[in-house]
Amino acid sequence: MNRRMYLHDVALAEAMGRFQEALEQAGLWGPLETETVSLEHALGRVTAEPVWARLSSPSATSAAMDGYAVRTSATRLASDRAPIELALGTEAVYVDTGDPLPVWADGVAPIEVAEVLAEFVRLRAPIPPWSNLRPVAEDIAAGDLVLPSGHRVRPVDLGALGSSGATSLSVWRPPRVAILPTGDELVPHDQAPRPGEIIESNSLVLAGQVEAWGGIATRLPIVRDERSTLRQAVLQAALDHDLVLVNAGSSAGSEDFTAEVVESIGRVLVHGVAVRPGHPVILGMIEAHERRVPVIGVPGFPVSAALTGEIFVEPLLARWLGRLPHDPPLVPAILTRKVHSTAGDDEYLRVAVGRVGERVVAAPLPRGAGVITSLVRADGIVLIPAGTQGLEAGDPVQVRMYLDPEWVNRTLVALGSHDLCLDLIAERLPRRGRRLTSANIGSLGGLIALSRNEAHFGGCHLLDPETGEYNLRFVRQYLPGRRVILLGFIRRTQGLLVATGNPKGIRGLSDLTRADVAFINRQRGAGTRLLFEHLLAQERIEPAAIRGYTQETYTHLTVAAAIASGQVDCGMGVEAAAAQYGLDFLPIAEERFDLVVPEDHYRSEVFQPVLEVLADLHLHRAILALPGYRLPDIGRVLHVVGP
């Protein structure tokens, strides 16, 4: 069968132009219908017309505090030696805060300075004219503009609306967006997947985006990979929605039918946009139920799906809601490592951001389109424009922030080796007004980052095979001339992780050379890999004899996950990772895992909460609850290195 593949990749600006032209022709390039809502239901809605005050606030001159309304001229001679007395009820009238004043009164004597006698109020100091009162229309005057059109109503706006006499307001109808997940391999997120099945979670992300941007999202049931079924589902979704998002099926595989379905009931405007992640986006317009409805084919990889929402869905919803598209704050930063990019595509690079010394640094996160955690951990996005083949370490970049920029100054950046216990520190820092952002780049990578002043600290567990000492030689080598603190953190047991029950009968390193054993290694520069290579050298085992020696991953948990899935038989890691996945563990060696902290950061205000957390007994108990950990050195300065 002759199936339609990609029409061809187009630049993002051209794709947006085609989409806009089709929306304009359909009369959909502007706000939707208006509706009237009560103030109780106005929060977050966008005003369709300006709101003018019907009433003044306050509506009359009123008391700003509890006391006695007076004619201030009658008090001008009052003093301690010659107090004046005003007749209660005629010359001095009691008022509560907010009460209107008698027309003759021009001030309020606070209750704490008034001596109340039987029929008089005695004052021992003059009351200045127009003191302790709120003049009529001090806040809002009838006829004032309260809110402009195109304004998203905030909680404080509700108070101003109510005070000005508004009981309802005209707002733009929120767009209704249908989210249609597709795929034979998908199962709902509340159902345990079997081998080969994937939990469908993209619709949760897309629906959350739509709701956050002011729309109404409908998550529809999963549709299987069958052309006629998908066609019917799209037509049904278009019946009562303004936009249909078809998630997955936008590529050119044998079971990717979205483009065909859109073409059969409308027109495909774009199939393939030169952006990464998000390459196989479909933009289309269908004819359904005597109306035109835009359809976006959203790629199935989680990061691609989320970024498609940001790039294409948010600006359209903003247009329909009569407001400007989101304009994220920009923060200038320095890139911490080199990244490559495809020259023909706009690339959206996820980064973690923090201020280290006088500079803001942006640390690239894993770039795979399926790595949804990179979006969770991302503080912002760096756009690498088409025509650029990449960026160098140290290049200046502009970060489009997800995070409130204020948090940049409260962020600790940790670059180095990974350990589960670093997450326990990260979990406790927000209670002390700090946050930890980290990237797992290995012990050596962390030392290099510290030498370039790109991080506040890093985890390190590098064994010097000649002396048996940890970290000291490497800190001197990679951070020469800089004063550095080696801060004690944890002692942990490293060993071989094997499948539950150890079905391959692995007993030691020599078994890794067997043809029936598949191994997974840590990345170059990781302390675990250096320890592993040291142990191999001790036993005179050639790395090339190990099947899978060149297959790398970046954390202890990903080693454990690969073994638990049956992908490999064995890997080197910590006992806690084995326990997390219910694996067997063969202990080999205990190692020291330190925190390497340049002294200027160690003594800085931003690092002090880390020292507080390290001294916290609750942290100690949480770490010791994990198998294979000891804490003889935690929080103790082990060495001061440098001049």
C-alpha positions, 0 to 999 in steps of 0.5 A, a space after each residue: 500500500 502506498 502510504 503517505 510519509 513525511 511531507 517534508 520538514 519545514 522550519 518552525 516559522 514556516 510551520 507556524 505561518 501555515 497554521 496561522 493562515 489556515 486558522 485565519 481562513 477558518 475564522 479561528 485566529 482570534 478569541 472565541 465567544 464571550 460568556 458571563 461569569 459570577 465573581 465566584 467563578 472568575 478566577 483565572 478567566 480572561 476579561 473580554 472587555 474592560 471593567 469600569 467601577 460602578 461604585 466608589 470605594 469607600 462610598 463615603 468618608 469613613 473611619 480608618 480605625 476605632 475611635 470617635 469622629 470629631 470636628 478637628 478644629 474643636 481639638 486644636 487647643 487640647 494638651 496635657 495641662 489643658 485637656 478639652 472635653 467634647 459632648 458624647 453623641 454630638 461633638 464626639 460620635 463613636 465609630 468602628 473601623 469602616 463606619 461612615 463619618 458624620 458629615 460635619 466630622 473631619 477626623 477620628 480620635 483613636 480610642 486609645 487616646 480618648 478618655 470616656 467620661 459619663 457624658 464627655 470624651 476628654 482629649 489631651 492632644 489635638 487631632 490633625 485634620 483628615 487624620 485616621 479616616 479614608 476619604 470617599 473614593 480613596 481606593 476606587 472612584 466610580 468610573 475608574 478602569 478596574 481591569 482592562 480587557 485581556 487580563 487574567 483575573 487574579 485573587 486580588 482582582 476579585 477584591 477590586 471587582 467586588 469593591 467597585 460594585 461588579 457582580 459578574 464580568 464578561 470573559 472569553 470562553 475557555 477553549 475545549 481541548 480533546 487529548 486522544 492517546 493512540 497506540 496498541 502498546 499503551 495502558 492507562 496510568 492506573 494499570 500495571 503494564 505487562 512486558 512490552 506495554 507502556 504506561 500512557 502518561 503523556 495525556 496527563 502532561 498535555 491536559 495539565 498544560 492545557 488547564 494551566 494555560 486557561 483551557 479545558 482539557 478532556 482526556 479521552 480513552 486510548 485508541 488502538 492503532 487502526 485507521 478507521 477506529 482512529 478516524 472515528 475517534 477524531 471525528 467524535 472528538 471534534 464534535 464538541 472540542 475546539 482543538 484535537 491533540 492526537 498523541 503518537 502516531 505522527 511518525 512514518 511507521 507502519 502503524 502511524 495513521 494520524 497524517 492519513 486520518 487528518 488528510 482523509 477528513 481535512 488537510 495536512 498543513 505540516 508533517 515534520 517540523 525542524 525542531 528537536 525534540 518534536 520533529 514529527 509534529 502534524 498540523 492540520 485542519 479537518 472538516 467535521 460537523 459543518 465546522 473546521 477544527 484544528 488538529 495537532 499530531 503530537 509526537 509520542 516521546 514524552 519530552 517531544 509531547 511536552 515541548 509540542 504543547 509549549 511551542 504550538 498549543 500555548 500560543 493558540 490557546 493564548 490567541 483564543 483567550 485574548 491574551 499574549 502568549 507566555 513570554 518566559 523570563 530570560 536569564 543569561 548563563 554560561 554553558 557547563 559543557 559542550 553540546 552538539 546539535 543538528 545544524 538544520 533544526 532548532 533544538 530546545 536544550 533542557 538545563 539546570 541553572 544556578 549561580 556559582 560565585 559571580 556567574 549563572 551556570 546552565 548544566 545540560 540535562 539528558 537530551 533523549 526525547 523519552 527522558 521525561 525526568 529531564 523536563 522535571 529537573 529542568 529549570 529552563 530551556 536553551 534554544 540552539 537555533 538552526 544553522 548552529 552545530 552546537 555550543 562549546 563549554 563556557 559559551 554564553 546562553 540565554 535560558 528561558 526560565 521555567 523556574 522563578 529566577 529568584 530561585 537561581 540565587 538560592 540554588 546549589 549546583 552539584 556536578 559529579 558522582 551519583 549516589 542515592 543519598 544525595 537525593 536525601 540531601 536535596 529533599 531536605 534543602 527546600 525547608 532551609 530556603 535552598 534547592 539542589 540541582 545536580 547532573 551525574 557526570 562522574 567523579 572526574 567530570 565533577 572535579 573538572 567542573 569544579 576547576 572551571 567554577 561551574 558547581 558549588 560541590 561534587 560527589 567523588 569516590 576516586 581510589 588511588 590504587 597506589 596508596 589506597 587513599 580516596 580522592 586526595 590525589 585527584 583533587 590535587 591533580 585537577 584543582 591545583 592552586 585552589 583551596 578545597 575541602 574534602 568533606 566526609 559524607 558516606 562509606 558504601 559497599 560496592 559489588 556485583 548486582 545480579 538477577 534475583 536468585 543469581 540464575 547465572 551462578 556468578 560468584 566473582 569477577 572472573 565469571 564476567 568473562 564467561 560467554 553466557 554473562 552479559 555485563 553493563 558498565 558505568 560511564 568513563 570517569 565514574 568512580 565506580 568504573 575506576 574501582 571496577 578497572 582497578 579490581 580487574 587489574 588486580 585479578 589480571 582480567 582483560 576488559 575486552 574479555 567481558 561481554 558488554 564492557 563498552 555498554 555504559 549507563 550513568 547511575 547505580 539505579 539504571 544499572 539495577 534497572 537493566 538487570 531487573 529487566 533482563 537486558 543484562 545479567 550483571 553490573 557493578 554498583 551499590 547494595 542499596 540499588 540492588 535492594 531497590 530492585 530486589 536483586 541479589 548482591 555480591 559485596 566486593 569492597 567498601 569505598 569512601 564517598 566524599 563531597 569536594 567543596 572549594 573553600 570559598 563555597 564551603 564558607 559561603 552563606 549558600 552552602 551552610 544549609 548543606 552543613 545543617 542537613 549533614 548534621 541532621 540526625 533524621 538524615 543519618 537515620 534515613 541513610 542508615 536505613 539503606 543497606 550497605 551504608 556507614 557514616 563514620 565521617 559525615 559532615 567532618 572535614 577530612 582534608 584541606 587541600 591547596 595553598 
